[in-house]
Amino acid sequence: MQKMLSRKKTMNLDEIIDSIDQRPFYRCEDGALYCSPCEDILPQLPDKCVDLVLTSPPYNTGGHSAGYHPNSTTGDSFYDEYSDNLTNEEYIDFLAARITETIRVSRYAFWNMQMLSGNKEAILTLLYVFRKNLKDISIWRKQAVSQVQKGRTAKGFEFVFMFGNDDTMAFDYNEFPDNGYVPNVVEVYKTESFPSHHATFPVNLARYFVSYFTKEGDIVLDPFLGSGTTAVACKRLGRKFIGIEISEDYCCIAKDRIQAEQKGITVAELKRGQKVLF
């Protein structure tokens, strides 16, 4: 592996948690989960206290999913609590404030977003606003999904906007292979789904970015943790994590997935064990 820039940390996970004036919803040896709006937690974090932010914010779909979700517990909505129905100006302000914070607290801030009719203008605006922080753009190639509206192309990719403290395209702190070959096009397909959350990314997508842009023991933050995928990837790779999620239901899903990963069992097996205990 390439050895570029040694890890320089002024704070460990416990010190970061101590800086937050809120008790974690869930705490384990290598991570913490907060059930809170991220705008309540992010400003409390010290500058450059984590090594990577990896997240996927709400799509601003107008409150509805265009896809087919036969086992949904939230109807045709993407999320259970968040309405996802901001005006364009509100959505730009919503994301700009949080992108700014994630750049402040981390070395790199990677934002997974799909361009849709409800967020196209906002994404293009934000790319201009943060042009001095945009280091690269990766493409997540996925299974193309047909649109309900006629005349629209099937969406077969999403962006991962890779922000940092400058606009150079070099990631000096990395865990790249010796040959330096890390494509910015990643082909990964979903293998899991959640009835109450329709906007998740696969564990292997999170693994890709965590494995190449952090080192073992580093700390990864996801301010829109959702069902906990980033945390699960961190567990598998020996990284520490901080997750922030507004929905208590999603926090429970994330907690179960983290605990199952720690025990080396499935979530179903974990729940069966809990029923035996209680």
N, C-alpha and C positions, 0 to 999 in steps of 0.2 A: 504494500500500500504506500502511496505517496505520503511523505511526512512533511507537511507544509504548515508552519506556525504551530507551536506548542500551545496547549490549552492554558489560557490565563483566566483564572476565575477569582473574583474578589469575594463572592458570596456562594455558600453552598445552599442546598435545598432547604434545610431547616431555617437558615437565616432569611431566605426569601419569604418563607411561610410566616416567620415572626414579624415581618414587615407589613403583613396584611391584617387589617383590623377586622377580621371576620374568621370565624371558626370554619375549617373545611367541612364540607358535606361528607367527605370520605378521605381518609389519610392512610397511606401504607408506607413501607420503608422507602420506596423509591418514587413516590408521587403524592399528589394531592388534587382533589376535585372540589371546586367551589360552585354551589348552586346560587347563581347571582347574575344579574346583567353584567357583561364584561366592562361596561363603562364605570361600574362601581369598584372594580378590582384593578384594572390596568393602571390608573393614575397612582395607585399605591406602590407599584413595583418600582424598584430603583433602576436607574439607567444601566443598560447592558448587563442585566442580571441573569439572562438566559442565553442559550447558544443558538436557538432556532425557534422561530414561530412558524407553525404549519397549521393552516386553518382553511375553512370554507364557509364564507358568510352566507346569510340568506340571499336568495336569488332576486327578490322583489318581483315576484310573479303576479302580483295583484291579488295574492291570497289563495291562488289555486294552482294545482299541478295539472300539466297538460298530458301526463302519462296515465298508464293503466295500472291500478293498484287494487287487485281483487280482494286482498286480505286487509285492507286499510281499516284502521280504527279512528282515522281523522277525516273520513270522507275523501274529497278530492283536494284537500289542503296538504301542502308540503310538511307543515309543522303542527304541533299540538297547541302551543300557546301563542307563538308569535304570528301576527297577522300577515306580515310580509307584503304590505300594501302601502308603501310610502310614495309620495310624489317624487318626481325625478330629482328635484332640488333637495328634498329631505333625504333621499337615498344617498346622494353624493355627500352631503354633510355627515350622514351616519357612517359611511365607510371612510371618508377622509380623516375623521377624528380618530378612528380605530387603527387605520393604517399608520398614521403618525405615531401613535402610542407603541405599536408593535415594532416599528423601526427604532424607536427610542430605547426600548427595553432589551433588544436582541441584536445579535450580529447580522442575521439574515431573517427576513420575514417573507414567507411564501404563502401566497393567497390563491386558492383554487376557485375559479369562477367560470361559469358558462354564460356566453353572451346570448341573451334572449330579448324579446321585444320590450320587456319591462325594465331592462337594465343596460341596453346597448349604449345609449347616450351617456349614462353615468360611467360606464367602463372606459369609454373613449376619453371622457373628461378627466377621469382620475389618472389615466396613463399620461396625460399631458401634465397634470398637476405634480405628479411624482416622477417626472421624466429624469430628474437628477438622482433618483434613488433606484431606478429600474435597471437592474444588472442584466437580466435575461428574461425570456419567456419560454416556459416548457409547455408542451402539448401532451395532454392525457388523451390518448386514442382509446375509445371505448366502443361498446356495441351501439350502433346507430339506432336511435329510437324515433319511430314515426311520430309526426305531429298530428294532433287532432284537427287543426285547421288545415284546410286544403291549400295547396300551392306553396307549402313550406318544406324545405329540405329536412331530412332526418338528421338529427344532431348526433354526430359520431365523434366529437372531441370536446374537451374543455381546456381552458387555459390554466396555467399555474404561473402567476406573476411573481417574479423573484426580486424582491426589494432588498436593498442594503443601505449602507451609509455613503455610497457613491454610485456612479453610473458606469464604472468599469465593468467589463464582462468577465473578469477573473474572480474566482472564488478562492482566495488565498488560504483560507482555513477550510480544509476538506479532508475527506477520507476516500479519495479517488483511488482506483486501482493503479498499479505501476505504469500501465500504458496510457493512463489519463483519459480513457475512453468512457465518457458518461454522456450518452445521448440526451438531448433535450426534447425528444419525443418518446413517450412511455406508453406502451400498449398493455393495458390491464383491464380485466373484465370483473364485474361484480359477481360474487358468489354468495353474498349474504343480503338479506333484506329485513326490514323492521316495519311492522304494521303501523306504528305511530310516527315513523320518520322516513320520508320518501327521498331525502336529498343527502344520501351518504356516499362517501367514496370508499374504495376497497382498501383493506389492510395493506395489500402489496403496493399500492400507490404511496401510502404513507411510509412504508418500509423503504421504498426507493429513495425518497428525499432524506429521511432520517439517517439512513445508512451512509450516504455519500456526503452529507453536509454537516454531520456531527461526528463526534468520537465517543467511544464507550465512556459512560459516566456523565456525559453532558446533559444539560437540562433543556427540554423542549416544552414550549407553551402552545396551547390551542385555546384561544378565547371564545371559539364557537364549537365546543367539544362534541355536541350532539350525542351520538350513541357510543362515543368513546374510542373511535378507531385509532386516532393518533396515539392515545395512551396504550392501547394494545400493541401497536407497532413498537413503541418505546420499550415495553416490557420484553418483547421478543429480542430486542437488539441491545439490551443492557444500558439503556438510557433512562434518565429520570424525566418526570413529566409534571406539568401543572395544567389542569384543565378547568375551564370556566364554561358554565352552561346555565341558561336561564330556566330551563324546564326541569322540574323535579322528576318527572317521569323519565326523561332522557338521562338524568343523573343516575337514577336507579339502574337503567339499562347499562350505562357505562360502568357502574360499580360492579354489577354482576359479571360483565365481560372481563374486567380487570382481575377480579377474584378468581374467575375460572382459569384465566391465563396463568395466574400465579400458581394455581394448584395443578395445572396441566390437564384440565378436564374441560368438557363442554359446558356451556351455560345450562343446558338441560340437565346434565348430571349434577351441577351445582345446586339447581333448584330442587331436584329430587332429594339431595342430601339435606337441604334446609327443611323440607317437609318432614323428613325422618326425625330431625332434631326437635322440631316444634310440634 
